[in-house]
């Protein structure tokens, strides 16, 4: 699927929320639109808080209609450490939706049935989504 704008990326995220998987792993280069997708996902799940990138804080939590949307970004994290416990605890609540960016360091903690979405940068305005 080709995405032509941030608005289309958010719309894709909002549509994903309709039949939302419990755990989503996002891959793509810096600036590919991963957080933009999560903004749409959050909107579709009923979050009222503005979604921002968790790159510098590793994780952000948003209240949704049921449970929480928990957005992790492990780009700057070399060792998982205590974050492994946090992810495991977050997954215990079946109402939570977990989104992981740069998840290579935690792939063994993520369920096999997670939804994997790759976002490829085609040019300044276009992205390809491979799901």
N, C-alpha and C positions, 0 to 999 in steps of 0.2 A: 504494500500500500504506500502510495506517495502522499506526503503531507506538504502543503504549500505555504503554511503560515503558523504562527503561534496559536492563533484562534482555532485552526483545524487540529492542532496537536491537543489543545485542551478539549475540544469536542470528542476526539478519539478517547481521551482519558475518561470523559463523562460517560461515553457509551460503554467503556470497559466496566464502569461501576454498576451497570445494570445486571450483569451476571458476574459479579466480582469474585475473582479467586482470592483465597485467604492470604497467599504469599505470592508476590510478584518480584521477579529479579529483572532489573533494567540494566542493559549494557549499551554503551555508546561513548564516543569521545566527549571530552569537555565541550560544552556548548551544543550538544546534539539535540537537547530538548527534553531530557529526562525529568527535570523538575517541572517543566511546563506541562508535561503529560500528567504528573502527579497533581498539579493544580486542578486540572479537569476531573481527575479521579476524585479528589476531595470534594469538589462541587457536586459531583454525582452522588456521593455518599452522604451529603448533607452537612459537610463542615462549613462553619461560618467564618472561621479564622483564615486569614490570608496565608497561603502556603509559601514558604521561602526555602531556599536550598539549605540542607543541613551540612554542607561541606565543612564548615569550620567547627560545628558543635557535634558532629557525628550522627545525632538523631533528633528528630522533632516529632511531637505528638499532637494530634488534632482530634477533638471530639467529633464523632460522626453520629448518625442516627442511633446506631447500636455499637457500643464499644469505641475503639480508637483506631485512627489511621496512624500508623507508626512508620515514619520515613527515615531510613538509614542511608548514610553515605560514607563508605569506607575508603574513599579515595586517598585520604591523608593518613590512614591507619595501617601501620605495618603489622602489628600484632593485635589480634582480636581481644585478648585478655578478658576483662570483666564484661565486655560487650557480648560475649558468648552467653553468659548467664542472663543478660537482659533480653536477648533475642529469644532464648528458650522460654523465659517467663512470659514474654509477650505472646508467644505462640500457644501458650496454655489456654488463653481466653479465646474461645471460638468466635467471639464477636469482633475481634481485632482483625484489621487488614494490615499486613506487613509489606512494605516496599523496600527493596534493598538495591542500592546502586553500588557499583564496584564491589560485587559480592564474592569475588574469587577467594578472599581470605576466610569467608564464612560458609562456603558452598557445602561443606559437610554438615552444617547445622540446619540447612534448609531442606524442606521436604522434597521428595522426588517429584511430586505432583505440582510443584510451583509453576506459575506461568512465567515463561521466559520471553522477554521482549527486547529485541535489539533495534537500536535506532542508528541509522547510518546517515551521515551528512553527505548529501549529493552536491549541494552548492549553498550559497549564502541563504537562500530562502527555502530550499526543498530538503526534505528528509524522507528516508525510506524506513518503514516499520516492518520488521520481520518478526512475526509472532507464531 
